[in-house]
Amino acid sequence: MDFRKIHEAIIKADAKKVMEETKKAVDENVDPEETLNQGLIVAMHIVGEKFSTGEFFLPEMLHSALAMKEGVKLLKPLLIASGAKAKGRIVIGTVKGDLHDIGKNLVAMMLEGAGFEVIDLGVDVSPEDFLNSLRENQAQVCAMSALLTTTMPNMKETIDLVKRELTDQQIRTIIGGAVVSQKYADDIGADAFAHDASAAVKRVKDLIRTLAAYNTY
């Protein structure tokens, strides 16, 4: 199947068209995993590249991600029924004391569109809530966002708690948000830092690969 119409619809943030073209693929019995990978994921990769080069800005990227999510909704039941495995399980949230969620929501949508199972805890998430969700969902990655300098220490508190309590569960941590940096990630022991949603998807893929390599030994 030619997935270019799905690509064009997502790039133009045309949610209705995304749904129509995704349903067309379903009706034609195209493998839902192929539609996800070659249609939705490729389209968001193109959007991410446009964002990286400055052709797209945050609003355009967010609207495209929302359009893409409509396609994911249609495919999700079929993917589950077909036994397709998620690429990994991610727990994401904005840390305690911080109520900002636009960036976090965009990252969550793009991760889901890239084939990951995402458990979104929302905003004002305590270290204990991150810990409990990681444990209960047997997640591989903990993704934290902060937009206030006063809430940044809660990232370190969460990382320290996870490392201390989940010694039997290999967890990778990633942080993001306007106030954090690679240096801060290094200082608090985070495994990765992402400056935007597109970079976050790439970093999470890398973290999952390192876990897979680690588990082969």
Secondary structure, 3 states (H helix, E strand, C coil): CCCHHHHHHHHCCCHHHHHHHHHHHHHCCCCHHHHHHHHHHHHHHHHHHHHHCCCCCHHHHHHHHHHHHHHHHHHHHHHHHHCCCCCCEEEEEEECCCCCCHHHHHHHHHHHHCCCEEEECCCCECHHHHHHHHHHHCCCEEEEECCCHHHCHHHHHHHHHHHHHCCCCCCEEEEECCCCCHHHHHHHCCCEEECCHHHHHHHHHHHHHHHHHHHCC
